[in-house]
Amino acid sequence: MPLELHNYEWEGERLVQRETEPHHIAGVLAKIRWVLENSDCDWEDVYSGYYECEEDGTVTFYEGESAEAGNPGIWTYVVYSCPVGSEEVVKNPDINDFSSSIGDATA
C-alpha cells in the first residue's frame, strides 16, 4: 500500500529519517524558487515541495503552514527500495524537524 507522506505518495520505498543538512534546505528552496519563477504562483500558494539529492540518496520535504495535514517543517529521509506492500517511514524522534524554528521565525 503506498505511503502518503508530506502531501506525496511513495510506492515500493522505505524512508528513514535523517538530519537535514544545509544543502538539503538549499535544494528544496531552489526547487520552490524555480516553480515561483516559472508560474504565476506566489509564496503563499506553495504548501509543499521536495528535493531529491542523488549524491546522498535522500529526499527532503518542505511543508508550509497552509498544508492541511501536519505541521510546517522540513524533513529529510534516506530512500530505500522495498517490495510493494512493505512501505514504511522510520522516524527518528531525536531529530529536530525544523517545525519549531519555522513557527518561531514567523512570530
C-alpha positions, -999 to +999 in steps of 0.1 A: +000+000+000+015+034-010+027+057+017+013+092+020+040+115+034+041+153+034+015+156+006+032+130-017+027+093-023+055+067-023+052+031-035+078+004-031+100+025-009+111+028+027+121+062+041+144+065+071+146+100+086+180+116+090+193+150+100+186+178+074+218+194+062+222+229+047+225+215+011+191+198+016+174+231+026+191+249-003+180+222-027+143+223-017+143+261-016+159+262-051+131+239-064+104+262-049+121+293-063+121+277-098+084+270-095+077+306-084+098+320-113+081+298-139+045+301-128+020+327-116+022+313-080+032+334-050+050+321-019+016+318-001+005+293-028+033+269-020+023+244+006+047+217-001+077+207-022+105+182-023+141+179-034+159+146-043+196+146-037+212+118-058+246+123-041+235+110-007+203+092-017+179+115+002+147+133-004+139+165+016+104+177+020+091+212+028+056+215+042+042+250+048+017+263+073-011+262+048-008+225+043-039+207+056-021+177+071+006+180+097+027+209+109+051+231+089+087+219+087+115+204+067+122+167+068+150+146+052+149+109+046+172+083+030+152+063+004+155+025+001+136+003-023+114-024-008+087-048-020+053-031-028+032-035+003+061-032+027+064+005+025+074+022+058+085+055+073+111+052+101+112+085+120+139+095+145+124+113+175+159+128+183+159+148+151+146+184+151+123+185+121+127+223+119+090+228+127+096+249+158+121+270+140+097+279+112+070+287+137+094+309+157+106+327+125+071+339+117+062+350+153 
